[in-house]
Amino acid sequence: MLAGHVTLAQFLIEERRRYPAAGGDLDSLILDVALACKAVANRVALGALPDTLGRDAPGGIDRTNVHGEVQHTLDVIANDYFLRATERSGRLAGMASEELDEPYVPPAEIPRGNYLLVFDPLDGSSNIDVNVSVGSIFSILRAPEPGVDATTQDFLQPGTAQVCAGYALYGPATMLVLTVGRGVHAFTLDQALGEFVLTRESIRVPRPASEFAINASNRRFWEPAVRRYVDECLTGRSGPRHKDFNMRWVASLVAETHRILTRGGVFLYPRDTNAKPGRLRLLYEANPVAFLIEQAGGAASTGRERVLDVIPSGLHQRCPLIFGAEDEVALIDRYHQQHNDRPYDSPLYGDRGLFRVGTG
């Protein structure tokens, strides 16, 4: 296959030829999800036109979702696009969305299928008003009981059970990045054709790492292991890592994931004393990202265990998420084992540290 000349549909057909056990229903479901992503991309591209952005836009809404977060107009629109693009296919037993309290089942007259779809319809929507890249994240699981309405319990499967995961990035170009368990591949939306075309095959997380991403304003809440790792990166060549690191933070998980798949590094949204269970959703965010990253040769951890091994206990369960270059994640895990039971004295804030306090 020649990257840039193969559509998503053609790629999936070729994959099925190489792996006959793969079902056509899964391919069709992925194409339905891609259609939803195209619709969201078109709406995002409208920018500040009426009824598109946040609750302050003309015609905007002012309400919260199940997480107590403000739902912008585009959150609701994107969620509806995903539901409408997939609900009548007969391939789903149910869907779960970050924006919905309970699972959604297709209309009564539609046959129930073999799969479950889990999605965050618009990740990073708080960035819409400032025109920063946002995206959609999705995961596909097998329905434990095909042919009947899905229940909440059906969705509580570990990340290792995923058969497909991916995200769409709505940036200068609209991209769809996905895995079906055989590597990670990226497709770019050709606006002239209206099709996603293959532009990167068999993506690998670049090494060695020279960037890390974390919300530094939460430093006072971090566990000792995270403070140690970040401090060592900040000391650069003069510190124990003997190399310089750049710090990044976009506040859009899709954009952060795409950067790591492109340039390498590590992302940390760790457990902290302000939000002990973590901040990101296990089913809608952590699991699909972890699946992608592992398929690209990286690693994803909570700091205490592999993300994909976590057994979900609730539809909207949160968890810590640390992912990226495998050796960096392993180092952070080791620091969690070594330094979380006792205070950590930061070299950056000591008498001889980077932020040395003057005496005179």
N, C-alpha and C positions, 0 to 999 in steps of 0.2 A: 504494500500500500504506500502511496505517495502522500505524505502530509500536505494538506492544503488542497487536495483534489478528491478527497473522500468525504462524503457526507456522514453524519451520525448514523443515519439509517443503513448506509452501505457498510459502515464499520461494524455495526451490530450483526448484520447478516453474515459478514465474513467471520466474525467471532463465533457465530453459531455453527458455521461450517467446520471450524477448527475444533470446536467443543460441542459435539452433537447432543450431549446431555442438556445443554442450555436450552431453555424453552422459549418459544416465540412469544408467549404471553409476557415474559419479562422484557423482551425487546420492545414490544408495543407499549408497555407501561412506561419505560424510559422515554420513549418518543412522546407520550402524553405529557410527562413531566417537562420535557424540553419545550413543548408547546406552551405550557404555563409560564416557563421562564421567558420565552419570547414576548408573551403578553405583558409580563411584569416589566421587562426591559423597555418596551414601547411606552409604558406608562411613566416609568422613571425618567425617560428621555424628555417628557413634557416639561420637566423642571417645575418652575413656579407658576405654571398655568393654573387656573381655578380648579378647586376640588381635588388637587393632586398631592399637596404636601401635608404639613402638620395640621394640628387642630386650630391653628391661627389662620390658616388659609381660608379664603372665601368658601363657604360651604363645608368647612372642615368639621370634624367631630371632636368631642371632648369626653372621653371615657377611658376606663382602664381595662386591662385584660386580666386573666386569672392570676398573673404574677403581681398585680398591683401597679403595673407600669402603664404609662399613657399610651393609648393606641392612636397612632396617627392615621389620617385618612388612607394613606397608601398601605399601611399594615393590613387594614381591612380589605382593601381592593386586592392586594396580592394574595391574601388568604382565599378570597373568593375565586380568583383565577385558578389556583391550584385545585380547589374543589371541583369547579366546573369542567376543567380540562381532563379530569381523571375519573369522576364519579360514575359515568355511564358506560365505561369500557367493559364491565363485566369481569375485570381482572383483579378487583380489590374486594376484600372482605371488610375493610374499614380503613379509616385514616385518623391520624392524630396530629394536631397542629399546636404550635406554641401559643396560638391566639385563641384556642378553643378549650373550654373547661373539660369536656368529655370527648371520647372518640366520636368520630362522624362516620355513619354508615351510608352507603349509596341509597338512592331512592328505592322504594319497596319493589317496583316492577323490574329492577335490574338484577340479574343473577349475581350471586356473591362469588368472588374469585379466590385465587390461591395466595394472594399477597396482601401485605399491609404496607401502607405508605405513611411515613413520619416526616414532618417538614417544619422548618422555620421559614415562613413565606418571605420575610423581609428582614434579614439580619443587618444590624447597624442602622436601623431607620432613624435613630436620633441624629445621624449625620446628614440626612436628606436636606435639611434647611441650609447647610453650609456646602452642599454640592460635593461631598466626599463619597467615594465609592461605597456602594452597598451590595447586598447579594441575597441569594436564597440558598438554603441548605436542605438536603433531603436524604432519606435512608429508606431502603426497601427490605422488608423481612418476609419470611414465609408465614402464612397464616397457620396457626396450630390446628385449626379446624376449618379447612376450606369449605366454602359453600354456605356458611352460616354467618350471621352478623358477628363482627369482632367485638370482644369485650375489652375492658381496660387491662385485664390480666394477660390477654393475648399479646399486648405490646411490650410487656415487661420481660424482654429477652436480652441477654448480654450482647454486647457489640460484636462478639465473634459469630453471632447468628445472622449478621447482615449479608444479603446477597448482592447488594449494590448500594453505593453511597456516592454523593457528589455535591457540587455547589455550582451556582451560576454567579458570576461576577459582573455587575453592571458598572463598568468603568468607561474609559475612553473607547474600549471595545467591549462587547458582551461576549463572555466566555463561559463555556460549560466544561467543567472538569469532573471526571467520574472514574470509578473503578467498579468492575464486576468480579473482583477477586483475582484478576490477572494483570496487575499493573495499573498505572494511572495514566490517563490520556486526556488531552485538552482539545477542545473544539471551539472555534471562533465563529460568531454569527456573521455570515456574509449577508449584508443588508440587501444587496442586489438580488441574491438568490432566495433570501428568506430562509436559509438553511445553515445549520451548524456544520462546519467543515473541519476535518482533523488538521491541527496545526502543531501539536507536540505529542509524540508517542513515548511510552515507557519512561515517564518522568521519574527522576531520582532526586532526593533532597541533596543539594550540593554540600560538599565538605572540603575543608574544615569550616566551622562556623566562625563568623566574625561579627554577628549582629545578635542582639536579644531584644525582645519586646515585652514590656511590662508597664503597668500603670504606676509610675513612681510615686504618685500622690498617696498611695496606700501604704507606703513604707512603714509607717508607725504600727500597722496591723500585721505585718508579715511575720511568719515564723522564722526562727533563727537560721534554718537551712537556706531559705530564700534570701535573707539579708546577706548571708555569707557569699552566696553565688553572685549576686548582683554587685556587691562590694568588690569582689575579686575581679569582675569584668571591668568595673570602673577604674580600678587602679592601673589598668593597661599594662604596658611593657614593664613598668617598674614593679608590678605586683606578681603574685604567684602564678598567674597564667602566662606571663611573659609575652603578651600580645595585646593589641588595642582592639576594643569592641565598640561598635556603634549601637546606641539605644534607639529603638523605634516604638511608636505606639499610635495606632490609627483608630482604635475603638470600634473596629469592624472585623469580626472574626473571619469572615470570608476574605477580606483584603489581607489580613495577617497571614492566613493559611496560604494564599496565593503567592505572597512574597517569599515565604519560607520554601515553597516548592520551586520557586524561581531562583532565589538567591541564597537560600540556606538560613541557618541560624536557629534560634529557639524562641518559643512563645511561652509566657507564664501568666496564667490567671489563677494563682495558688489559693489554697485554703488560707484564711487569715482569721484573726481574732474578732473582726468585724462581721464576717460572714462565714462561719465555720463550715457549713456544708459545701461551700463554694458558690460561685455566681453563675456559672454556665449550666445549661440544661443537658443532662446526660443523653437523653434520647434524641433531641433535636439538634444538638451542637457537638458535644464531646464525642459521641460514638461515631457519627459519620466522618468527622475530621480525623479521628484516630485511625479509622479504617483506611482512609486515603493516605495518611502519613506513613503508616506501616507498609502499605503497598508500594510506597515510594522509597522504602529503605530507611525510614526514620523510626521514631518511637514516640509513644504518647502515654503519659502517666498521670496519676493523681498526686504523685509525690510519695505515695505509699504502695500503690499497686498499678498494674497495667490497666488502662482505661477499659479496654475491650473485655476484661475479665469481671468488671463490676456487674453484679446482679441488680437490676433496677428494682426499686421498691415502690415507685410511684410514677405516674405518667409525666409529671412535671418536676421530677427529682433534679436537684442541682449537684454539681460536683466540681472539684478543682480540675484544672486542665493545664498540663505542661507538655508541650510537644515540639518536635523539630529534629535536629541532627541527633542520631542515636547516642553518640558519645557524650553530648551535652546533657541529654535527658538522664543518662546513666549517672553522670556526676551529680546532678541535682538530687536524684533518688538517694545516692550515697550520703549526701549531706543531710537529707531528711533522717536517715538511719543514725547518723553520728551526732547531730547537733540540735535535735528538737526537744531534748529532755533537760537541757541546761542553757543558761543565758549565753548569748554570743556577743562578744565585745568587738564592735566594728572597727577595723583599722582606719576607716575613712573619718571617724569622728574622734579618734584618740589624739593625744598630744602630738604625735608624730604623723598623723594621718593627712589625707588629702585636704580636709577642711580644718586644718590646724588653727587653733585659737591663739591669737597673739598674746604675748605676756607684757608688752610694754606700751 
